[in-house]
Amino acid sequence: MTQNVTRWDGCEVVRITHVEGQPLSQHALVRVLSEGETMLMVEVTMPAGESSPSHVHDHESVGYVVRGRVSMTVGNDTTDLGPGDAFLHPIGLAHSLTAIGTEAVWLEIKSPPTRTWE
């Protein structure tokens, strides 16, 4: 059953060590904010200097940087993002994110809802 409201302090929180089966050097946190039949919204908290390994999804993801700075690579393009910046990870295109300088927090919406972490 889909929940219409999820309280931040009642969310499922997962300490992740892998993305798409590939290891992180440090753990990151994924907070599942809302999950429906066609999309999933999570809050990702990544420690300073941590990177997600380059990986590919079979779903589309859009995101919004809340706090900190990230360096994002999609395909061959690398861009630095800060609070208020948004991004897209298209289906089938390799991408990665690195927290620059301090811990970074971003919201990410995946459609269809796919849990790509362990």
N, C-alpha and C positions, 0 to 999 in steps of 0.2 A: 504494500500500500504506500502510495506517495504521500509524504508529509507536506503540507502547505506552508508551514512555518518551522524553521529550525533556529533555536537559540544558539548563539556563538559558544556559550559555555556548556552546551549539551551536544555539540557536534562530535562525531567520530573523529579521532585524531590518530594518524598513523605515522610512526617513525619509520621512514623509508631508507633502505640501503641500496636499492636497485631501481633503475628506470628501464623499461622494456628489456629486462633481464641483464642489463649491464650495471656493474657496481659503481656506487658513489664512493669517494674517498672518506667522506664524513656523512653522517645521517642528515636528512632534511625532514621537515614535518609537512604533512599534508592534512589539512582539516577539511573534511567533507561538509560543505555548507548546505548544499541542496542537491537532490538527485531525483530526476524524473524519468519518464519513459524514453525521451529523446535527447536529453542533455544532463550533464553533471557539472556542478560548480564547486571548485575547491580553492582553498587558500594555501599557497605554498610558501614556506619559510625556509630559506636556504642560508646556511652560515657563510660568513665572509670568505671569499676565495674559493668556495665550492663550486663545482661545475656539474651540470648533468652531462653525461656522455652524449656524443652525437647519436641521435636515434631517429627512427621513422615511425609514424603512426598510420593506422588504417582508418583514422577518424580526423576530423578537423578540430583545431583548438584555437580559441581566441583568448587573449589575456590583457590584464591591466596592472601596471606596476603601482603598488600602494606605498611602499617605503623602500629606501635604499636605491642602489643603482645596479643594473645588470648589463652585461654584454651578451647580446643575442646573435647567434649565427644561424641563418636559414639559407640552405644551399651554400653558395659561395659568398654571400653578403653578411657582413658583421656590422651591427649597430649598437651603440650604447643607449640605454633607456633609463629614465628616471621617473619619479612619481608623476602620475597623470598620463604617461605614455602607454599606448596600447600596441598589441602585436597579434599576428596571425601565423599559425603553423599549418600550412596546407597539408592535405592528405598526401602521403608518400614522399615528402620532401624532408631530407635530413636537417635536423636542427639541434641546438644546444643553448643553454643559458648558464652564465657565470655571475655570481654575486661579486660585485666590485667594491672593495674597500670596507664595507660593513655588511651586516646581515641584510638580506633583501626579502621583501614580501610582495607576492603578486597574486591576483585572482586569475583563475583559469577556468574556462568553460569548454567542455569537451562534448562533441556531438557526432555520433551517438555516444551515450555515456560509457566510457571505457576507463577502467582502472589499470593504468600502465605501470604501476609501481609495486614493489614488494617491501 
